Amino acid sequence: MIKPFRKIVKDWNEATPFEVWEGLRDNFTFGFIGATLVVFISTRVDIAVMVGYLVYYFFMGKIVNRPKYVTDLGKLVVFPIPSAIGAFTGYKLSYILIELIHNL
């Protein structure tokens, strides 16, 4: 268990703060948008679904065209953790967005 942890620490020390922040931000956003789409579809609010798909596919261009993660830091921390937190946050906040749309 110590060896993989040391590898992640080594990767962390070799990365710039901007690289880590950019990965965290993008992966959180990717998870967030994906989760809101699920709620928008399940609640059948068509305008939210359409806007959600537009945002998702515009952002997908950024995700697909970025360099792949090759370090353990990227594969085990920077991608899965913020993506999961973003998805959970999107799931929770999307119900608030649906209420705002219904009250317009």
LINPECOR-V528476 format. One record per residue. SS is DSSP state (a for helix, b for strand, c for the rest). PHI is phi in whole degrees, 0 to 359 (999 if undefined). D_CENTER is the distance of its C-alpha to the mean C-alpha in Angstrom with 2 decimals. Layout:
ss:SS phi:PHI d_center:D_CENTER
ss:SS phi:PHI d_center:D_CENTER
This chain:
ss:c phi:999 d_center:27.13
ss:a phi:291 d_center:28.10
ss:a phi:299 d_center:27.83
ss:a phi:299 d_center:24.09
ss:a phi:297 d_center:23.43
ss:a phi:297 d_center:25.70
ss:a phi:296 d_center:23.94
ss:a phi:295 d_center:20.58
ss:a phi:297 d_center:22.59
ss:a phi:299 d_center:24.26
ss:a phi:300 d_center:21.05
ss:a phi:301 d_center:19.89
ss:a phi:293 d_center:23.31
ss:a phi:274 d_center:23.20
ss:c phi:274 d_center:19.90
ss:c phi:277 d_center:20.07
ss:a phi:303 d_center:18.32
ss:a phi:295 d_center:16.85
ss:a phi:300 d_center:15.41
ss:a phi:294 d_center:13.74
ss:a phi:300 d_center:12.52
ss:a phi:299 d_center:11.25
ss:a phi:295 d_center:9.25
ss:a phi:299 d_center:7.91
ss:a phi:298 d_center:7.27
ss:a phi:294 d_center:5.80
ss:a phi:289 d_center:3.39
ss:a phi:298 d_center:2.94
ss:a phi:298 d_center:3.69
ss:a phi:300 d_center:2.96
ss:a phi:296 d_center:2.98
ss:a phi:299 d_center:5.14
ss:a phi:296 d_center:6.97
ss:a phi:300 d_center:7.61
ss:a phi:288 d_center:9.00
ss:a phi:295 d_center:10.97
ss:a phi:300 d_center:12.50
ss:a phi:300 d_center:13.89
ss:a phi:291 d_center:15.52
ss:a phi:300 d_center:16.80
ss:a phi:294 d_center:18.37
ss:a phi:292 d_center:19.86
ss:a phi:268 d_center:21.39
ss:c phi:59 d_center:22.68
ss:c phi:262 d_center:22.12
ss:a phi:303 d_center:22.57
ss:a phi:296 d_center:21.77
ss:a phi:293 d_center:18.36
ss:a phi:297 d_center:17.74
ss:a phi:297 d_center:18.99
ss:a phi:296 d_center:17.08
ss:a phi:300 d_center:13.81
ss:a phi:296 d_center:14.68
ss:a phi:300 d_center:15.73
ss:a phi:297 d_center:12.61
ss:a phi:301 d_center:10.52
ss:a phi:284 d_center:13.16
ss:a phi:296 d_center:13.67
ss:a phi:289 d_center:10.16
ss:a phi:302 d_center:10.62
ss:a phi:301 d_center:13.61
ss:a phi:291 d_center:11.91
ss:a phi:294 d_center:9.75
ss:a phi:293 d_center:12.99
ss:c phi:269 d_center:15.26
ss:c phi:269 d_center:13.96
ss:c phi:296 d_center:15.89
ss:c phi:284 d_center:15.11
ss:c phi:284 d_center:14.72
ss:c phi:244 d_center:18.31
ss:c phi:262 d_center:18.55
ss:a phi:296 d_center:18.19
ss:a phi:302 d_center:16.19
ss:a phi:293 d_center:13.49
ss:a phi:287 d_center:13.87
ss:a phi:253 d_center:14.39
ss:a phi:232 d_center:12.57
ss:a phi:294 d_center:10.20
ss:c phi:274 d_center:8.16
ss:a phi:288 d_center:8.65
ss:a phi:291 d_center:8.95
ss:a phi:294 d_center:6.07
ss:a phi:296 d_center:3.88
ss:a phi:293 d_center:7.03
ss:a phi:295 d_center:7.59
ss:a phi:297 d_center:4.92
ss:a phi:296 d_center:6.41
ss:a phi:296 d_center:9.67
ss:a phi:297 d_center:9.69
ss:a phi:298 d_center:9.11
ss:a phi:300 d_center:11.79
ss:a phi:289 d_center:14.07
ss:a phi:283 d_center:13.98
ss:a phi:296 d_center:14.34
ss:a phi:293 d_center:17.81
ss:a phi:294 d_center:18.75
ss:a phi:298 d_center:17.81
ss:a phi:299 d_center:19.95
ss:a phi:297 d_center:22.76
ss:a phi:297 d_center:22.71
ss:a phi:295 d_center:23.02
ss:a phi:294 d_center:25.83
ss:c phi:270 d_center:27.62
ss:c phi:286 d_center:27.79
